[in-house]
Amino acid sequence: MWSYVAKKQARCTPDESAAGLGEAYNFVGLGMPSRFVIAWKVGKRDGATCDAFAEDLRARLVTMPAMTSDGFAPYIGAIGKHFGFGADYAQTVKHYTSGGRRDDDHRYEPPRDPFVTKHVVFGAPSLDAATTAHLERHNGTMRHLIGRMRRLVYAFSKKPENHRAALALTYTYYNFCWIPRTMRVTPAMAIGVTDHVYDLPEFMDALLSAQPCERPTAQPLAPRVPQGTARPLPNGRGFLRVVPGSGGPAAPSPGQGSPPPAPVAPAAPAVAVQPSADPSGQLDLLSWRPRPRPVMPPAGTQLSLFGLDIDPPNGGAD
């Protein structure tokens, strides 16, 4: 979410830009469906700020998330660095028309019918569920709550530290005091952090009595439980889930014009496998062991192609 401190970026010197003046982009991590704001980071729209945001977001999670972002290129490297390339991560990119609009509001309102493309970056995310619409709606709510982020007013921040403090105060208020329109509880209640809505006196008392704390350290991420038909693998190795087939032609069923099946030679006796102790009948895939190799006959022994020792008629040769 774009904003600026003291002056626009085009009017800043390199020293002023390094001191935090000029553009101040806010990176936000929003948890769904609770709408809890997990992490945010204010800085320039560059790889360094994106990497710091991804590192802080990773440290505050204990379950591997399914993530969706816009087409900002540094997200790919930052998420791959801190979450690993096995994370389910997709990007949603909106391609606006190149001609642009020339009405009175063309600078602040995008075209109504953008062309949206979605693509998988890491893992196996669901592209049907990949969207940034909830976060964009959340950014609109934040512009209403944070007066210094509104456009064409004199309420913009004059110091970077005040700008960061205002965002931190509002995001904390949103998590503990704000009830989204489509929900009946606050985001903090939705994830189980608290069991009631904070009123303003309680919220201020909690802020004024809070002590400084250390930043969280990254913990191992537990695999996410997929929705639908799935079975957990032993030892926390993940899940097996049913996926749609390739859509190829099905094999013809007997009795519908198909030729009769060819005779099949009797198969070798299967190796006995100990059943799993799971009462649901799920087999332990990790208990598989290779079959013992059959004993080969000595070199030069004549082998029968049919597995039967039949004397040839009329004294012919085998």
N, C-alpha and C positions, 0 to 999 in steps of 0.2 A: 504494500500500500504506500503510495507516494505522498510525501510531504516535504517541507523544507524548513530550515532554521535560519533566521535572521535575514537571508536574502536568497534569491534564486541562484542556481548553480552556475549559470552563465556569467554572473557578476562576481563570482568568488575568485580570489587568487589561489594559487596552489597551497600557500600556507594556511589560508582560511579554510579551504576544503579539508586539509589534514587535521585541523582543529575541530572539525565536526560541523562547520557551517555549510550552508548550501543544501543540496538534496539530502533527505533523510528517509530512506526506504525502510519499511517495517516488514520483516519476515515473520509470518505467523503459522503455527502448527495447531490446527483445530481437530479435536477428536470427535468422531461421529459414531453413533447418533447422539451422544451426550452433549455435544457442542461445547465441551470443556476446552479452554485455551491451554494447551500443554506448555508451549514455549513461544517466545517472541524475541526478536533481535532487531535493533535499530542500527542502521549504518548505510554505507553506500551500496549501490546496486552492482556489486562486484563479487568475485569468487571468494575473497577473504571473509566478507560478512556472511555469505552463504555457507561457507565451511564452518564458521563459528556457530551459526544457527543449527546446522545439522548435528554438530557435536553436542550441543546443549539438548537438543531434542532427543538424541539417542540416549543420553544419560538419564533422562526422565521416564524411560519406558522399560518395562520388564517383559513385554510380549512383542513378538515380531509383528509389525503392523503391515497393512496393505495401504500403500501411499499413492496419492495422485497429486501432481503439481501442474503448473503451466509449462510453457516451453522454454523457460529460462535455462540456458545451457549449463551453467555451473552446478545446477542441481544434480546432474548425472554423476559428476565426479565426487561431489560431497556425499551423496547417499551411498554410492558404491564404496567410499572410503570408510564411513562410520557404521553402515548397516550391513555391508557385504553385498556381493552380487547375487545372493540368493533371495534378497528381499523382493516382495511382490510390488513393483513400482511401475506406474504408467504415467504418461504425460497427455494432457488435453490441451491442444493448440487451437487458437481461434485465428483464422485468416480473414482480416478485414479487407474491404475493397480498396484498391490502390487509388481510385479517383478522388476519394474523400468527399466530405460534405461541406457546403458553404452556407448553411443556414445560421441562425443566431447562436445555436447551441452546439455547433459541430465540434468544438474543442473539448467538450465535457461529456458528450453522450456518444457512444459508439453506434454503428449501424445496427438496426434491429434484427437483421438476419445474417449473423456471421456464419462462416463456413467452419465447422468444428471437425477436427480430426483427432483421433485417439490412437496411440501406439504403445506397445509394450517396450519398456526399457530393461527391466530386470525381472526375473522370476516368472510367475504365471498369474498376473492380476486379472480380475474380471473387468473387461472393458465396458460391460453394461453398467457396472456400478462406479466406474471411474468418472468423476466429475469434480469441478471446482466451483460449482454454483453455490454451495453452502458457504464456502469461505468468502466468495464475492458478496454474498448477502450479509455476511458477518462484518465485512469491511464497511459496508454502508451503514450498519448500526454503529460501528465505532466512530465514523465521521459525525454522526449525530451526537454521540456522547462526549467526544473530545472536541471542544470548541476550537482549539489551536490547529486542528487538521482540516478545518473547513476552508473552502476556496474563496478568494476575492474578499477577504476580511482582514482586519488588523489584529486578529487574535493569534497569529502565528507565533511560534516559539522564538525567543530571542537568544536563548542559550541551549546548547545540546543537552546539558545535564537536566535542565528543567523539562525538556521535551521527553527524555527517557523516563523521568519520574512521573510525568502525566500519563504516559502510556501504561506504565506499570500499575499505577493507581487504578486506572479505568479497567484494565484487564482483570485485576483482582476483584474489583467491584462486580464486573460482569460474571465472574465465576461463582461468587458467593451470594450476590444480591439480585441479580437480574434473572427473570423468568422469561425465556423465549416464547414467542407467540404460539408456536406449535407444541409447546411442552407445558407441563403443569408443575415442574420443579426447576430449581436452578441447576446449572451444569455440575456444580460441586455435589449436589444431592444425587444427581444421576449416576455419578461414579462412586458414590458411597463415602465421600470425604466428610460430609456432615449430614445431619438428619433434619435440618430446618433452614428456613430462609433467614439470612442475616438482615436485621434492620440497620438503619444508619448508625445509631449509637453503639450497637454491638460491633459493627464493622469498624468504626473509628477506635473503639477500645482495643480491638484485636490488633489494629495496625500500630497504635501507639505503644502497646506493650510487647510487640514482637521484637525478638533479639536477632542480631545478624547471625547467619548460618553459613556453613560451607556449601559450595556447589555440589550437587549429587555426582557420584561416580558411576560410570557405566557398569551395569550388571549383565550377566548372560541373559540373552533374550530367549524366552520359552517359545516353542512353536505355537502358532495361532490355530485354534480349533476351527476347522472349516465347517461351514454350514452345509447340510445335506448328508448324503450317504457317505460315511467315512468310518474308518477304523484306525485307532491309534496303534502305532508300531511299538514294540517293546523297547525299554531302556530310553524312552524319550527321543526316539529317532525320527519322529514325525508322524505322518498319517498316510493312509491309503484312501484315495477317493475315486469315485466312479466318474469318468469323463465320457463325453459323447464319442461315438465311433467315427470313423473316417467317411462314412456315407457311401461306401462301395456297394456293389450289387450283392444281394444276399444269395447264399447257396440254394439251388433248387431243392425242394422237398421231395421225398419219394412219393410216387404215385401221380405225379403231374407231368408226365411225358419225359421224365428224366430216365436215363439208362439205369439198369439195375446196378447196384454197387458191386465192384469187383471183390473177389474173395481176398481176404486179408490173412496173412500168415499169423499164427499165434504169437503173441508178444511174449517177450521174456518176462519172467516173474518179477514183479515190482519189489523194491526194497521196502520193508516195513518201516513206517515212520511213526514215532510216538506222537499221539495226539496232544494238542495243547491243553493246558489246565484251565483255559478260559471257558467258563460255562456257556458263553454265547456261540461256541464252535469256531471261533477265529483261530486259524492255524498260525503257528510261530514260524515266520519265514526265515528266521535266522537259525532255526534248528536243522536246516538242510545240510546234508553231508554228501559228498560225491560217492557214486556207486563204485564198488570194487571192480577192477578190470577182470574180464574172463581169462582163464588160463589158455594160452595159445598152444596148438599142437606142435610137435617138432617140425623142423623145416623139411620139405619134400613130401609131406602127407597130402594125399588126394582128398579134397573137400567136396562134399555133395552140395549142389546148389539148392536142393529141395529139403535137405535135412533128413532124407530117408535112404536107407540102403536097399535098393531094388535091383535084382539081377536083370540085366538087359535080355530081351528076347533073342532067340536064334543064336545065342552065343556071341552077340555083338559086343563091341568094346564100350566101356563107359564113356 
